[in-house]
Amino acid sequence: MGNPLTLAAMAANVQTLSIVRLIVIAAIVIAMFLANAAHIAIANIPLAYTLLGWLSITLVNRWRLQQTWPVTEQEFLLHIMIDVLAISLLLYFSGGATNPFVSYFLVPLTIASATLPWRYTWLVAVTCLTGYSLLLFYYVPLPSYSPSHHDAGPNSHILGMWANFFLSSLLITYFVVKMANSLRRQEHQLSVLREEDLRSQQIMAVATLAAGTAHELGTPLNTMDVLIDELKNDADPLDPMYQDLDILDQQLRSCRSILNRLVNTAEINPSIQARPIAVSLFIDKLTERWQVLRPQVSFNLRISDDQSEPNLPADPALEQALINLLNNAADACPDNIDITLSWSSTRCTLLIRDHGPGISMELAEKLGKPFITTKGKGMGLGLFLSHAILNRHKGTVRLYPADGGGTITEVMIPLPENERINDTP
């Protein structure tokens, strides 16, 4: 079994070849009609049977392409060999090598050389050369036809050569263009797969590092917890220092909660789907938790008042992805961050607007890759992980400069099929 993308490209090539066949059959039928109209004696019955058999194979092939089994290179080679045989029979009953359309052998040879491995291409080349050579000696003669002396213009053979060149040029160009488009789509798909594989490897490396870090953080957190308790016991509750110690105590509890959530999330069975929660309640709880982590930040939360409110899965990873984006906005400017939540029948949209220095479009395109950051501190992993988590939910995140300064972070999360809003009453 070959590469799935290669098999898909072969199926597209077979489909294009079927279209080429239909064009050639139609052109031959027109040529037979013109020959009979000009009272040129040709072998109509053998030609008609050959065309009917070729057309039947083409129609059966159209049905075959609708089936599930893949198209291989060997099958595509068989189709080209059938075309060479059909062309040889048609030429045999219409003048053999004296027929101006004999050079049409170059069309299947060109198609084979553009799509098949060299050993198959050589097989097609030998077959075409054998057919051409046999047609030099074995064929049904085609009566010559020349215009009268009063007619101006080339004779029928020259006209046939021109028609063959015209048709062959169109068909080769059509097939090569279609094949090139198919190859470009295949290359794009391969590039996407390579990028996803690289992203997965990077995420696994970060996850391994995070697991080890979570284990190591337990000791310093315990030490700080003991020291803060001792300092609080010695401090006066009315002393401003006591309030600072209380804030540090809250931050330590938040750190412990984050580590516990990390461990619990890792132990959850991936097959168990997160329970759904109303999207407004999800964002409310998210911002409350974020406010505890960043008490110095001020923000304005606006939620759509649409009554048809959808649900989102209460996924801890999704929560962490959105908190990373909120932290990025807070790092740019902690004052008056605008958070807007809205939804449609198929997706939820979250806009996060900060009033910081902003970013350029060139930098916005690079953000989301690992270890790229605009901050003087940090490792550049927050936005990268947010991208990865949202991609798992088939969502997107985009950053762009805001009018009047600052940056807008746009998050779009598609709704699950069972949570889609029915717009019809």
C-alpha positions in Angstrom: 0.0 0.0 0.0 1.4 3.4 -1.0 1.3 6.8 0.6 -2.3 7.9 1.0 -1.5 11.3 -0.5 0.2 9.6 -3.5 -2.9 7.3 -3.9 -5.2 10.3 -3.9 -3.0 12.0 -6.5 -3.3 8.9 -8.7 -7.1 8.9 -8.4 -7.1 12.5 -9.5 -4.9 11.6 -12.5 -7.2 8.8 -13.5 -10.2 11.1 -13.3 -8.4 13.6 -15.5 -7.4 10.9 -18.0 -11.0 9.9 -18.2 -11.9 13.5 -19.2 -9.1 13.4 -21.9 -10.6 10.2 -23.3 -14.0 11.7 -23.6 -12.6 14.7 -25.4 -10.7 12.4 -27.8 -13.7 10.2 -28.5 -15.8 13.2 -29.2 -13.2 14.6 -31.6 -13.0 11.3 -33.4 -16.7 11.1 -33.8 -16.8 14.6 -35.3 -13.9 13.6 -37.6 -15.9 10.5 -38.8 -18.9 12.7 -39.4 -16.9 15.1 -41.5 -15.3 12.3 -43.5 -18.6 10.8 -44.3 -20.0 14.2 -45.2 -17.0 14.6 -47.6 -17.8 11.2 -49.1 -14.4 9.7 -47.9 -14.7 5.9 -47.6 -13.7 4.9 -44.1 -14.2 1.8 -42.1 -17.1 3.1 -40.1 -18.2 -0.1 -38.4 -14.8 -1.2 -37.0 -14.1 2.4 -35.9 -17.6 2.6 -34.2 -17.0 -0.7 -32.3 -13.6 0.4 -31.2 -14.9 3.8 -30.0 -17.9 2.0 -28.2 -15.5 -0.3 -26.4 -13.2 2.6 -25.4 -16.2 4.6 -24.2 -17.5 1.7 -22.2 -14.2 1.3 -20.4 -14.2 5.0 -19.6 -17.7 4.9 -18.2 -16.9 1.8 -16.1 -13.8 3.7 -14.8 -15.9 6.6 -13.7 -18.0 4.2 -11.6 -14.8 2.6 -10.3 -13.5 6.0 -9.0 -16.5 6.2 -6.7 -15.5 3.1 -4.9 -13.4 3.0 -1.7 -10.4 1.0 -2.8 -7.3 3.1 -3.7 -6.0 3.8 -7.2 -2.4 2.5 -7.5 0.4 3.3 -10.1 -0.2 -0.1 -11.7 -3.8 0.7 -12.3 -3.0 4.0 -13.8 -0.4 2.3 -16.0 -3.1 -0.1 -17.2 -5.4 2.8 -18.2 -2.6 4.3 -20.3 -1.9 1.0 -22.0 -5.6 0.6 -22.8 -5.4 4.1 -24.4 -2.4 3.1 -26.5 -4.2 -0.1 -27.6 -7.4 1.9 -28.5 -5.4 4.4 -30.5 -3.5 1.6 -32.3 -6.9 0.0 -33.3 -8.3 3.3 -34.5 -5.3 4.1 -36.5 -5.2 0.6 -38.0 -8.7 1.0 -39.4 -7.9 4.6 -40.7 -4.7 4.5 -42.6 -2.1 3.4 -40.1 1.1 5.4 -40.1 -0.2 7.5 -43.1 -2.9 8.9 -40.8 -1.9 12.4 -39.7 -3.1 11.6 -36.2 -0.4 8.9 -35.7 1.7 11.3 -33.7 -1.1 11.2 -31.0 1.0 8.4 -29.5 3.0 11.2 -27.9 0.0 12.2 -25.7 -0.1 9.0 -23.5 3.7 8.9 -23.5 3.8 12.5 -22.2 1.2 11.7 -19.5 3.1 8.6 -18.4 6.4 10.4 -18.2 4.8 13.1 -16.1 3.1 10.8 -13.6 4.7 7.4 -13.5 8.1 6.0 -12.4 10.7 5.6 -15.1 10.3 1.8 -15.5 6.6 2.2 -16.3 7.3 5.1 -18.6 9.8 3.0 -20.6 7.2 0.3 -20.9 4.7 2.8 -22.3 7.4 4.2 -24.7 8.2 0.7 -26.0 4.5 -0.1 -26.5 3.9 3.2 -28.4 7.0 2.6 -30.6 5.9 -1.0 -31.3 2.4 0.2 -32.3 3.7 2.9 -34.5 6.2 0.5 -36.2 3.5 -2.1 -36.9 1.2 0.5 -38.3 3.9 1.2 -41.0 3.1 -2.2 -42.5 -0.3 -3.3 -41.3 -3.3 -1.1 -41.7 -6.5 -0.5 -43.6 -5.6 2.1 -46.3 -7.3 5.5 -46.0 -8.4 7.0 -49.3 -6.6 10.2 -50.1 -8.6 13.3 -50.5 -7.4 16.5 -52.2 -9.3 19.7 -53.0 -9.9 20.6 -56.6 -7.7 23.0 -58.4 -10.2 25.7 -57.8 -10.0 25.3 -54.1 -7.3 27.2 -52.2 -5.7 25.9 -49.1 -3.7 22.9 -47.9 -4.7 19.3 -48.6 -6.4 16.9 -46.2 -3.2 15.4 -44.8 -1.8 18.8 -43.9 -5.2 19.8 -42.3 -5.2 16.5 -40.4 -1.7 17.2 -39.1 -2.7 20.6 -37.9 -5.8 19.3 -36.2 -3.7 16.6 -34.5 -1.2 19.2 -33.2 -4.0 21.4 -32.0 -5.8 18.6 -30.2 -2.6 17.1 -28.7 -1.4 20.5 -27.5 -4.7 21.1 -25.7 -4.9 17.7 -24.1 -1.2 17.7 -22.9 -1.6 21.2 -21.5 -4.9 20.3 -19.8 -3.5 17.2 -18.2 -0.2 18.7 -17.1 -1.9 21.7 -15.5 -4.3 19.4 -13.7 -1.5 17.1 -12.6 0.6 20.1 -11.4 -2.4 21.4 -9.3 -2.7 17.9 -7.8 1.0 17.8 -7.0 0.8 21.2 -5.4 -2.1 20.2 -3.2 -0.3 17.0 -2.3 2.9 19.0 -1.3 0.8 21.4 0.7 -0.8 18.5 2.6 2.6 17.0 3.2 3.9 20.3 4.5 0.9 20.6 6.9 1.5 17.1 8.2 5.2 17.8 8.7 4.3 21.0 10.6 1.8 19.1 12.8 4.3 16.4 13.5 6.9 18.9 14.5 4.4 20.7 16.7 3.5 17.5 18.4 7.2 16.7 19.1 7.7 20.2 20.6 4.6 19.8 22.7 5.8 16.4 24.0 9.2 18.0 24.9 7.4 20.8 26.7 5.1 18.4 28.5 8.0 16.3 29.7 9.8 19.4 31.0 6.6 20.5 32.7 6.1 17.2 34.5 9.6 17.3 35.9 9.3 21.0 36.8 6.0 20.3 38.6 7.7 17.6 40.7 10.6 19.9 41.6 8.5 22.9 42.5 7.0 21.1 45.5 10.0 21.5 47.7 10.5 25.3 47.3 6.8 25.9 47.6 6.7 24.0 50.9 9.7 26.1 52.1 8.1 29.4 51.2 4.8 28.3 52.8 6.5 27.6 56.1 8.4 30.9 56.0 5.3 32.9 55.2 3.4 31.3 58.0 6.2 32.2 60.5 6.4 35.8 59.2 2.6 36.2 59.5 2.7 34.9 63.1 5.3 37.4 64.0 3.7 40.3 62.1 1.0 42.7 63.4 -2.3 42.2 61.5 -2.6 45.9 61.2 0.9 46.3 59.7 0.9 46.8 55.8 3.6 44.2 55.7 1.0 41.7 56.9 -1.3 42.4 53.9 1.7 41.8 51.6 2.3 38.5 53.3 -1.3 37.6 52.9 -1.1 38.3 49.2 2.0 36.1 49.0 0.1 33.4 50.8 -2.7 33.6 48.3 -0.3 33.4 45.4 1.4 30.3 46.9 -2.0 28.6 47.3 -2.7 29.4 43.6 0.6 27.8 42.7 -0.3 24.7 44.6 -3.7 24.6 43.0 -2.1 24.9 39.5 0.2 22.1 40.2 -2.6 19.9 41.6 -4.6 20.7 38.5 -1.7 19.7 36.3 -1.4 16.3 38.0 -5.1 15.7 38.0 -5.4 16.6 34.3 -2.6 14.2 33.4 -4.4 11.4 35.2 -7.7 12.0 33.5 -8.6 9.3 30.9 -8.5 11.1 27.4 -11.6 9.1 26.4 -13.7 10.8 29.0 -15.2 13.9 27.5 -15.2 17.1 29.6 -18.7 18.0 30.9 -20.3 20.9 29.1 -20.8 24.3 30.8 -22.5 27.5 29.7 -20.0 29.7 27.9 -20.8 32.8 30.0 -20.3 30.8 33.3 -17.1 29.3 31.8 -15.7 32.8 31.2 -16.9 34.2 34.5 -15.1 31.4 36.4 -12.1 31.8 34.2 -11.8 35.6 34.9 -12.3 35.1 38.6 -9.5 32.6 38.7 -7.3 34.9 36.6 -8.1 37.8 39.0 -6.7 35.8 41.9 -3.5 35.1 39.9 -3.2 38.7 38.7 -4.8 40.9 41.4 -3.1 44.1 40.0 -4.9 43.8 36.7 -8.1 45.7 35.9 -10.4 44.6 33.1 -13.9 45.1 31.6 -15.9 42.0 30.8 -18.7 42.2 28.2 -20.8 39.2 27.5 -23.4 38.9 24.7 -27.0 39.1 26.0 -28.2 36.6 23.4 -30.6 34.2 25.1 -29.6 31.2 23.0 -26.4 30.5 25.0 -24.3 27.6 23.9 -22.1 25.3 26.1 -18.4 24.6 26.0 -16.5 21.6 27.4 -15.0 22.4 30.8 -11.6 21.4 29.7 -8.8 22.5 32.1 -6.4 22.7 29.1 -8.7 25.1 27.4 -8.9 27.2 30.6 -5.1 27.3 30.7 -4.9 28.3 27.1 -7.2 31.3 27.6 -5.4 32.3 30.8 -2.1 32.4 28.9 -3.6 34.8 26.4 -5.0 37.0 29.2 -1.6 37.0 30.9 0.0 38.1 27.6 -2.5 41.1 27.5 -1.8 41.9 31.2 2.0 41.8 30.6 1.5 44.3 27.7 -0.6 46.7 29.9 -2.4 45.6 33.1 -4.9 48.5 33.0 -8.4 48.5 31.5 -8.1 45.2 29.5 -11.3 44.8 27.4 -12.7 41.2 27.2 -15.7 40.7 24.9 -17.5 37.3 24.6 -20.0 36.7 21.8 -21.3 33.7 19.9 -23.1 32.6 16.8 -24.9 29.4 15.8 -21.6 27.6 15.2 -18.8 29.2 17.2 -17.8 31.3 20.2 -15.6 34.4 19.8 -13.5 35.9 22.6 -11.8 39.3 22.0 -9.0 40.4 24.3 -7.9 44.1 23.8 -5.0 45.5 25.7 -3.7 49.1 25.6 0.0 48.3 25.4 2.6 49.3 22.8 1.0 46.9 20.2 2.7 44.6 17.7 3.5 44.7 14.0 1.7 42.4 11.6 5.1 40.7 10.8 5.6 39.8 14.4 2.0 38.8 14.9 2.5 36.1 12.2 5.6 34.7 14.0 4.0 34.6 17.4 2.7 31.2 18.3 5.9 29.4 17.5 8.0 28.1 20.4 10.5 30.3 22.1 9.4 33.5 20.3 8.4 36.3 22.7 8.2 40.1 22.7 8.8 40.3 26.5 12.1 40.8 28.2 11.2 37.8 30.4 9.5 34.5 29.7 10.3 31.6 27.4 7.8 32.3 24.6 5.9 29.1 25.3 2.5 30.5 26.5 1.2 31.5 23.1 2.6 28.4 21.5 0.8 26.1 24.0 -2.4 28.2 23.6 -2.2 27.6 19.8 -1.7 23.9 20.3 -4.6 23.5 22.7 -7.0 25.6 20.6 -6.0 23.6 17.5 -7.0 20.5 19.4 -10.4 22.0 19.9 -10.4 23.0 16.1 -10.2 26.7 17.2 -7.9 29.5 16.1 -6.1 32.4 17.8 -5.0 35.5 15.9 -3.2 38.7 17.1 -3.4 42.0 15.2 -2.9 45.7 16.0 -5.8 47.6 17.4 -7.0 51.0 16.2 -5.7 53.6 18.6 -2.9 51.4 19.9 -2.6 48.1 21.7 -3.2 44.6 20.5 -6.4 42.5 19.9 -6.3 38.8 20.5 -9.1 37.0 18.7 -10.0 33.5 19.8 -12.6 31.5 17.8 -13.8 28.1 19.2 -16.2 26.1 17.0 -19.2 24.7 19.0 -19.5 20.9 19.2 -22.2 19.5 16.8 -24.5 18.7 19.7 -24.2 22.3 21.1 -24.9 24.1 17.8 -27.6 26.7 18.1 -30.7 26.3 16.0 -31.5 29.7 14.5 -34.9 28.6 13.2 -37.8 28.9 15.7 
